[in-house]
Amino acid sequence: MKRGFLPALLLLAFFLRRPAPAAGELPPFWRPGPESERVGALMDAMSDEEILGQVFLVGYASVHPAPELMAWIRARNIGGVKIFGWNAENLTVLADSVDRMQKAAFETRHGIPLFVATDQEGGWVRHVKGATSVTPGNLALGAARIPSDAYYSGYHIGREIRALGINMNFAPTVDVYTNPLAHVIGPRAFSSDPVLTGALATAFYKGIARAGVIATAKHFPGHGNAEGDSHGILPTLRDSFEDLWSRDLLPYRLLISERIPAILSGHLSFPEITGDRRPASLSPFFSRKVIREMLGFDGILITDDLYMSGAQRNGLPFHEVCVEALAAGNDMIMLSQTPETDDLIWRAVLSRYRRDPAFRTHIREAVERILRTKLRHLKSGAPPPAADRDAMKAIPTAESRAFFFEQACRSITLVKNDSRAVPFVPRRGERVLLAGQHRAFLKAGRARYPDADEFQFSYEPFLSSRREEREDFRRTAGNYDTIIFCLANPNGLEVLREVRDHPGKIIVFSILTPVYLAEVPWVSASIAAYGWSAESFQAGFAALRGDFVPQGRLPIDLGPGP
C-alpha cells in the first residue's frame, strides 16, 4: 500500500463523521446573510484544520483529479485548485473534473467552494487549450493603445474559462517590459511604459470581472527587468526602491485603487532593497510592508508555485519554505503537485499555527480575506455543477473570433519602411521566399503570395540556432529577390543575420516581442505583429499586401540600435 494512503483514509473518515447539512438544506457558506456576518459565522464554526485548508491552492498531475487531491478537498475543504496546461487539453474532461471537485467541496460540512484558477493571459500563455481563443496578446494591446480592446480581451477570455467552471485567472500580467532580455515576460507584458501598462491592465481586469472571473495581477513586485526565469533560477534585480515604486509598482497602485481582488507574488530577489537574496514571495518587507501598508491592498496575496526553483532558498527544506511563505504574509500558497494528506507540509503548517500566536493571527486574517472574496465573487453563482455546457459548445464564439482578428489588425505596426517595400506586391517574375519557424506563418503567407516558396526552420533551441540550418538558409536565400522573414526569438535572429549582405529586399515580419528588430537596422522593411495565432499572421500579411495602413505603435522602446 502506498505510503501515507492509510493515514489519509483515516483522516478522511474522521472528517466525514461530522454532521452534514440536513437533506435539502444548503451548507453554511450558501445560506443567506450579510457578508461580514457570514465570514464571522464561518470562522467561528471552522476547525483549525478547516481554516488551514483554505490557504492551500493545489495542482494535480494528470487530466483527472488524483485521489490525493480529492482527499484534500473532502477532508480539509482546501482553498483552491490550480489548472495547469497538462490538465486542460480536453475541455470536456476538464469541465467534468471541475464539476467533480466543486461537488466534493459543496458536500463538505461548510460547503465552501474552491477557487479554480488557471493562467489564461492571452497570447503566448494559454494553459487551457482545446478550442479556446489564441489571442493577439498583451503587447498587441499595448501597440493599439485602446483600453476597450483590453477590456473585451479580458471579457472574451473570461467567458471561455468561466464556461468551463474556472473562476480565477492569473491575469493580467502587469510586469513593465523594461529589459529586452526578460525573455520569460516578453509578449506577456503590455508595454515598457508603466502608465500604459496600468491603464490597459485595469481595463483587462474589468473585462475579466464582467465575465464572472476573479482577476489576479502578477508577478508582484515586477518581473519585467529580470533576465532570468524564476521557474529555473532566482532572478536577481539591482533596482532601487525608488525605481520600483515609480515603474513596476505603478500598475499595482492603479489596480489596487480599482480594488483588484487578488495579486500573485513572484520569486524575485531585490538585494538592494531588502539587503538579502530572499525572494519577494518569501519577504515580509514586500508581503507586508509594501503591499499592505504602503499600497493598501486588502485582497488575497497568492504565491507563485512554490515548487519553482526561484522559491528554493539556501537548501531550506520544502515544508519550511511553505511555512515561511505564509509567515511572510502571503494568504495562499500555490503547489503545482498534490502533497499527501499527512505530508510534512501540512504537519509543519499546522504545528506553526498551533504554537505561534502571530502566525495563527495572520492565518485567520488570511482566511477571512479568502472567505470574503469567495462570498463576494462565488456565492452569486448557483452551487455545483460549475461548468456551463451550453456555453462550452460556443467556444470560441463568432463574436470573439471577429474581435480578436480585428484587434490583431489594429495592433499591426509598421516599424521600418525606408525603402518603401511595404505595401509589397511582387513584380512579374519576382522570386519570393517565405522563411520562418511557424507553419501558420507559412500558410498565411502562401494565401497572400501563392507563388512564393517556403523555408521552415526550428523554433528550438530558443536562444541559439543550428549551424546546418543557418548554412542551408544562406544557400537557399541566394536564389530569391525578396525574403519575407518571420522573426520570433534569438534563434531566428541568428538565422536572419546570415543574409545581411543579400542584394534583394528583406522584409521582416516580427511576432511576439519586437525587441530583436533593434538588432537588424539593415533590413528593407519591418512590421510587428504580437501574436502567433492564425489571425495575427493573417492581419500582418493583410498589412503587407496593402489591405490597410497599419496604425499600431511600438509598445516598447527599441532604443537607437547598434
C-alpha positions in Angstrom: 0.0 0.0 0.0 1.3 3.5 -0.9 2.9 5.3 2.0 0.5 7.8 3.5 -2.6 6.3 1.9 -4.0 4.7 5.1 -3.5 7.8 7.3 -5.2 9.8 4.5 -8.2 7.4 4.6 -8.4 7.6 8.4 -8.3 11.4 8.3 -11.0 11.5 5.7 -13.2 9.1 7.7 -12.8 11.3 10.8 -14.0 14.4 8.9 -16.8 12.6 7.2 -18.2 11.5 10.7 -19.0 15.1 11.5 -22.6 16.2 10.9 -23.5 17.1 7.4 -26.3 19.5 6.4 -29.7 18.0 6.6 -31.3 16.7 3.4 -32.3 19.7 1.2 -30.5 22.2 3.4 -27.7 24.3 1.9 -24.4 24.1 3.7 -23.4 27.2 5.7 -21.5 29.0 3.0 -24.5 29.2 0.7 -27.1 30.4 3.3 -28.3 34.0 3.1 -26.9 36.8 5.2 -24.7 39.9 5.1 -21.1 39.2 4.1 -19.5 40.3 7.4 -21.9 38.1 9.4 -21.3 35.1 7.1 -17.5 35.4 7.4 -17.7 35.7 11.2 -20.1 32.7 11.4 -18.0 30.5 9.2 -14.7 31.3 11.0 -16.4 30.5 14.4 -17.7 27.2 13.1 -14.5 26.1 11.4 -11.9 23.8 13.0 -8.1 24.6 12.9 -7.7 22.1 10.0 -10.6 23.6 8.0 -9.2 27.1 8.5 -5.7 26.0 7.4 -7.1 24.1 4.4 -8.2 27.4 2.9 -4.6 28.7 2.4 -3.7 25.8 0.0 -4.1 26.2 -3.7 -3.1 22.8 -5.1 -2.4 21.3 -8.6 -2.7 17.8 -9.8 -0.6 15.7 -12.3 -3.0 14.4 -15.0 -6.2 15.2 -16.7 -8.3 13.7 -13.8 -8.0 14.8 -10.2 -6.0 12.3 -8.2 -7.4 10.5 -5.1 -4.9 12.5 -3.0 -6.4 15.8 -4.3 -10.0 14.6 -3.7 -8.9 13.7 -0.1 -7.6 17.2 0.4 -10.9 18.7 -0.8 -13.1 16.3 1.2 -11.1 16.2 4.4 -9.8 19.8 4.5 -12.1 21.8 2.2 -8.9 23.4 0.7 -9.0 26.9 -0.7 -8.5 26.1 -4.3 -7.2 24.1 -7.2 -4.8 25.2 -9.9 -5.3 24.1 -13.5 -2.1 23.7 -15.5 -1.6 23.0 -19.2 -1.3 19.3 -18.6 -4.8 19.3 -17.0 -6.5 21.1 -19.8 -6.1 19.6 -23.3 -9.6 18.2 -23.4 -12.2 20.8 -22.4 -15.0 18.3 -21.7 -12.7 16.3 -19.4 -11.6 19.5 -17.7 -15.2 20.7 -17.1 -16.1 17.2 -15.8 -13.1 17.4 -13.4 -14.0 20.9 -12.2 -17.6 19.8 -11.6 -16.4 16.8 -9.6 -14.1 18.9 -7.4 -16.7 21.6 -6.7 -19.3 19.0 -5.9 -16.9 17.4 -3.4 -16.3 20.9 -1.8 -20.1 21.6 -1.7 -20.6 18.3 0.1 -18.2 19.2 3.0 -19.5 20.4 6.3 -19.4 24.1 5.3 -19.7 23.8 1.5 -17.0 26.4 0.8 -16.4 26.5 -2.9 -13.0 26.1 -4.4 -11.1 28.8 -6.2 -10.4 27.1 -9.6 -7.5 29.1 -11.1 -5.5 29.0 -14.3 -3.1 31.1 -16.4 -5.1 32.3 -19.4 -3.3 35.5 -20.1 -4.0 35.7 -23.8 -1.3 35.5 -26.5 1.8 33.5 -25.5 0.5 31.9 -22.3 -2.7 29.9 -22.5 -2.9 26.9 -20.2 -6.4 26.0 -21.2 -6.1 25.0 -24.8 -8.5 22.9 -26.9 -10.9 25.3 -28.8 -10.2 28.3 -26.6 -9.1 31.6 -28.4 -5.5 32.2 -29.3 -5.5 35.9 -28.9 -3.0 38.6 -30.2 -1.7 39.1 -26.6 -0.8 41.9 -24.3 1.8 43.6 -26.4 -0.7 43.8 -29.2 -3.0 45.7 -26.8 -0.1 47.9 -25.9 0.5 48.6 -29.6 -3.1 49.5 -30.3 -3.4 51.6 -27.1 -7.2 51.2 -26.9 -8.5 50.5 -23.4 -11.7 49.0 -24.7 -9.7 46.4 -26.6 -8.1 45.4 -23.3 -11.5 45.3 -21.7 -13.0 43.0 -24.3 -9.9 40.8 -24.4 -10.3 40.1 -20.7 -14.0 39.7 -21.2 -13.8 37.1 -24.0 -11.0 35.2 -22.3 -13.0 35.2 -19.0 -16.2 34.0 -20.7 -14.4 31.0 -22.2 -12.8 29.8 -19.0 -15.9 30.6 -16.9 -17.9 28.3 -19.1 -15.5 25.5 -18.0 -16.1 26.2 -14.3 -12.8 28.2 -13.9 -13.5 31.1 -11.6 -10.0 32.7 -11.1 -7.5 33.8 -13.7 -3.8 34.6 -13.0 -4.0 37.6 -15.3 -3.4 40.4 -16.1 0.4 40.2 -16.3 1.4 43.7 -15.3 5.2 43.4 -15.5 6.7 46.5 -17.1 8.8 45.4 -20.0 12.0 47.2 -19.1 14.7 44.7 -20.0 14.8 43.3 -23.6 16.4 40.2 -22.1 13.4 39.4 -20.0 12.5 36.6 -22.3 10.1 34.8 -20.0 7.9 38.0 -19.9 8.3 39.4 -23.4 5.0 39.5 -25.2 3.1 38.8 -21.9 3.7 42.4 -21.0 1.6 45.3 -22.2 4.3 47.8 -22.6 7.6 49.3 -21.3 5.5 52.3 -20.2 4.2 51.8 -16.6 1.2 54.2 -17.1 0.1 52.5 -20.3 0.6 49.1 -18.6 -1.5 50.2 -15.6 -4.3 51.6 -17.8 -4.6 48.5 -20.1 -4.2 46.1 -17.2 -7.1 47.8 -15.3 -9.3 47.6 -18.4 -8.4 43.9 -18.8 -9.2 43.2 -15.2 -12.6 44.9 -15.5 -13.4 42.7 -18.6 -12.4 39.6 -16.7 -14.6 40.7 -13.8 -17.6 41.3 -16.1 -17.2 37.6 -17.2 -17.6 36.5 -13.6 -13.9 35.6 -13.1 -11.6 36.7 -10.3 -8.6 38.6 -11.8 -5.1 38.2 -10.3 -2.4 40.7 -11.2 1.2 39.3 -11.4 4.2 39.0 -10.9 4.4 41.2 -7.8 6.5 43.3 -7.4 7.7 43.1 -11.0 9.4 40.7 -13.4 9.9 43.0 -16.3 13.5 43.9 -15.6 14.7 40.3 -14.8 16.9 38.5 -17.2 16.3 35.0 -15.7 13.3 32.8 -15.4 12.1 32.1 -11.9 11.0 28.7 -13.0 14.6 27.6 -13.1 16.6 30.2 -11.1 16.1 33.0 -8.6 16.4 36.2 -10.8 18.3 39.0 -9.0 17.4 42.6 -9.8 19.5 45.5 -8.7 16.7 48.1 -8.8 16.4 50.7 -6.1 13.1 51.1 -4.3 12.6 54.5 -6.0 12.8 52.8 -9.4 10.5 50.0 -8.3 7.9 52.5 -6.9 7.8 54.7 -9.9 7.9 52.0 -12.5 7.0 48.4 -11.6 4.6 49.2 -8.7 2.7 51.9 -10.6 0.4 49.4 -12.3 -0.3 47.8 -8.9 -1.1 51.2 -7.4 -3.7 51.7 -10.2 -5.2 48.2 -9.9 -5.4 48.3 -6.1 -7.2 51.7 -6.3 -9.7 49.9 -8.5 -10.0 47.0 -6.0 -8.5 44.2 -7.9 -9.3 41.1 -5.7 -6.0 39.1 -5.9 -2.3 39.5 -6.6 0.3 36.8 -7.2 3.8 37.3 -5.7 6.8 36.4 -7.8 10.1 34.6 -6.9 12.4 37.6 -7.5 15.3 38.9 -5.4 15.9 42.6 -4.8 19.0 42.7 -2.6 19.5 46.5 -3.0 16.1 46.9 -1.4 15.8 44.1 1.2 19.5 43.6 2.0 19.4 39.9 1.3 18.6 37.4 -1.5 15.3 36.3 -0.1 12.7 36.1 -2.9 10.0 38.7 -2.7 7.5 35.9 -2.4 9.1 35.0 1.0 9.8 38.5 2.1 7.8 40.2 4.9 9.0 43.5 3.5 7.2 43.0 0.2 4.3 40.9 1.5 3.5 43.1 4.5 5.2 46.5 4.4 4.9 47.3 0.7 1.7 45.6 -0.4 -0.4 46.0 2.8 0.9 49.2 4.4 2.2 51.3 1.5 -0.2 50.2 -1.2 -3.2 49.5 1.0 -4.1 46.2 -0.7 -6.8 44.2 1.2 -7.3 41.4 -1.2 -5.7 38.0 -1.5 -1.9 37.6 -1.9 -1.0 34.3 -3.5 2.5 32.9 -4.1 3.6 31.7 -7.5 4.2 27.9 -7.5 6.5 27.1 -4.6 7.9 24.2 -6.5 9.6 26.6 -8.8 13.4 26.9 -8.4 13.1 30.6 -7.6 11.3 29.8 -4.4 14.0 27.5 -3.1 16.4 29.2 -0.7 19.7 28.1 0.9 18.7 24.4 1.0 15.7 25.1 3.2 13.5 22.0 3.4 10.5 22.4 1.2 8.0 22.2 4.0 9.8 25.1 5.7 9.6 27.1 2.5 5.8 26.7 2.6 5.7 27.8 6.2 8.0 30.7 5.5 5.8 31.9 2.6 2.8 32.1 4.9 4.7 33.6 7.8 6.0 36.3 5.4 2.4 37.5 4.8 1.0 35.5 1.8 -2.6 34.4 2.2 -2.3 31.3 0.0 0.5 29.1 -1.2 0.4 27.5 -4.6 1.7 23.9 -5.0 1.7 22.5 -8.5 1.9 19.0 -7.1 -0.5 17.4 -4.7 1.1 16.5 -1.4 -0.1 13.5 0.6 -2.6 14.5 3.2 -0.2 13.5 6.0 2.7 15.3 4.3 5.4 17.2 6.2 4.0 20.4 4.6 0.6 20.0 6.3 2.1 19.0 9.6 4.6 21.9 9.6 1.9 24.5 8.8 -0.5 23.0 11.4 2.3 22.9 14.1 3.3 26.5 13.5 -0.4 27.6 13.6 -0.9 26.0 17.0 2.3 27.1 18.7 2.9 30.6 17.2 0.2 33.2 18.1 1.4 35.7 15.5 1.3 33.1 12.8 -2.2 32.0 13.9 -3.4 35.6 13.8 -2.1 36.0 10.2 -3.7 32.8 9.0 -7.0 33.7 10.4 -6.8 37.2 8.8 -5.8 35.5 5.5 -8.8 33.1 5.7 -11.1 35.9 6.4 -9.9 37.6 3.2 -10.3 34.4 1.3 -13.9 33.8 2.6 -14.8 37.4 1.9 -13.6 37.1 -1.6 -15.4 33.8 -2.2 -18.7 35.2 -0.7 -18.4 38.3 -2.9 -17.5 36.6 -6.2 -18.6 32.9 -6.0 -21.8 32.9 -4.0 -23.6 34.8 -6.7 -23.5 31.7 -8.8 -25.5 28.6 -8.2 -24.0 25.7 -6.2 -22.3 23.0 -8.3 -22.2 21.9 -11.1 -19.9 24.8 -12.1 -19.5 24.4 -15.9 -21.9 25.8 -18.4 -22.3 23.0 -21.0 -24.2 25.2 -23.5 -21.7 28.0 -23.3 -18.9 25.4 -23.7 -20.3 24.4 -27.1 -19.8 28.0 -28.4 -16.0 28.2 -27.6 -14.9 30.3 -29.4 -17.9 32.4 -30.3 -18.2 34.1 -33.7 -18.1 37.4 -31.8 -14.8 36.6 -30.1 -13.2 35.3 -33.3 -14.2 38.6 -35.1 -13.0 40.7 -32.2 -9.6 39.1 -31.9 -8.9 39.3 -35.7 -9.9 43.0 -35.7 -7.8 43.6 -32.6 -4.8 41.9 -34.3 -5.3 44.3 -37.3 -5.4 47.3 -35.0 -2.1 46.3 -33.4 0.0 45.8 -36.6 2.9 48.2 -36.5 5.0 49.4 -39.5 8.3 49.7 -37.7 10.5 50.5 -40.7 9.8 51.2 -44.4 12.8 53.3 -45.6 12.9 51.6 -49.0 9.1 51.8 -49.3 9.0 48.0 -49.6 5.5 48.0 -47.9 2.9 47.5 -49.3 4.6 44.6 -51.1 3.1 43.4 -54.3 5.6 41.2 -56.3 6.6 42.2 -59.8 6.0 39.8 -62.6 8.7 37.1 -62.3 9.9 38.3 -58.8 11.1 35.4 -56.8 9.8 35.5 -53.2 10.8 33.3 -50.2 8.8 33.0 -47.0 11.1 32.0 -44.2 10.0 31.2 -40.6 9.7 28.8 -37.8 5.9 28.5 -37.7 3.7 26.6 -40.0 0.9 29.1 -39.5 3.1 31.9 -40.8 3.9 30.0 -44.0 0.3 29.0 -44.5 -0.9 32.6 -44.1 1.9 33.9 -46.4 1.1 31.4 -49.2 -2.5 32.5 -49.0 -1.4 36.1 -49.9 1.6 35.2 -52.0 0.7 31.9 -53.7 3.8 31.8 -56.0 6.2 32.2 -53.0 8.4 29.4 -51.9 8.9 28.3 -48.2 11.8 27.7 -45.9 11.0 26.4 -42.4 13.5 26.1 -39.6 13.4 25.1 -36.0 12.0 27.2 -33.1 14.0 25.4 -30.6 16.5 25.9 -29.1 15.1 29.3 -28.2 18.4 31.1 -27.6 20.5 29.8 -30.4 20.2 28.3 -33.9 21.6 25.2 -35.5 24.6 25.7 -37.8 23.3 23.5 -40.5 20.0 25.4 -40.7 21.9 28.7 -40.9 24.0 27.4 -43.7 21.0 25.9 -45.5 19.1 29.2 -45.3 22.0 31.2 -46.6 22.3 28.9 -49.7 18.6 29.0 -50.3 18.2 32.7 -49.9 20.6 33.4 -52.7 18.0 32.2 -55.2 15.4 34.8 -54.3 14.8 38.5 -55.0 12.7 39.2 -51.8 12.7 37.4 -48.5 9.8 37.8 -46.0 11.3 36.5 -42.8 9.3 35.8 -39.6 11.4 36.8 -36.6 10.3 35.4 -33.3 13.3 34.7 -31.0 17.1 34.8 -30.7 17.3 31.6 -32.7 15.6 33.3 -35.6 17.8 36.4 -35.2 20.9 34.3 -35.8 19.4 32.8 -38.9 18.3 36.2 -40.3 21.9 37.5 -39.8 23.1 35.0 -42.4 21.5 37.2 -45.2 22.7 40.6 -44.1 24.5 41.0 -47.4 21.6 39.8 -49.5 21.3 42.1 -52.6 17.5 42.0 -52.7 14.7 43.1 -50.3 14.4 41.6 -46.8 11.1 42.3 -45.1 10.9 41.2 -41.5 7.6 40.1 -40.1 8.2 40.3 -36.3 5.9 38.3 -34.0 5.6 38.1 -30.2 8.2 40.7 -29.0 9.7 43.2 -31.4 12.9 43.7 -29.4 15.0 41.8 -31.9 14.3 44.4 -34.6 16.8 46.7 -32.9 19.5 44.3 -34.0 18.6 44.4 -37.7 18.5 48.1 -38.9 19.9 46.9 -42.2 16.6 45.2 -43.4 14.5 46.8 -46.1 11.3 47.0 -44.0 9.8 45.5 -40.9 6.4 45.1 -39.4 5.4 43.9 -36.0 2.6 41.6 -35.1 2.5 40.4 -31.5 0.7 37.1 -31.5 1.3 33.8 -33.2 -2.3 32.8 -34.0 -3.6 32.4 -37.5 -5.5 35.7 -37.1 -2.3 37.5 -36.2 -0.5 36.2 -39.2 -3.4 37.0 -41.5 -3.6 40.5 -40.1 0.2 41.0 -40.7 0.0 39.8 -44.3 -3.0 41.9 -44.9 -1.0 44.9 -43.9 2.0 43.8 -46.0 -0.2 43.3 -49.0 -1.7 46.8 -48.6 -5.2 46.0 -47.5 -5.0 48.6 -44.7 -2.4 51.1 -43.4 -1.0 49.8 -40.1 -1.9 52.1 -37.2 -0.2 50.3 -34.3 2.7 51.9 -32.4 5.6 50.1 -30.8 4.6 49.4 -27.2 8.3 49.3 -26.1 11.3 51.4 -26.7 13.7 49.7 -29.0 16.5 52.2 -28.4 18.8 53.6 -31.1 20.0 50.1 -32.2 23.6 49.0 -32.9 
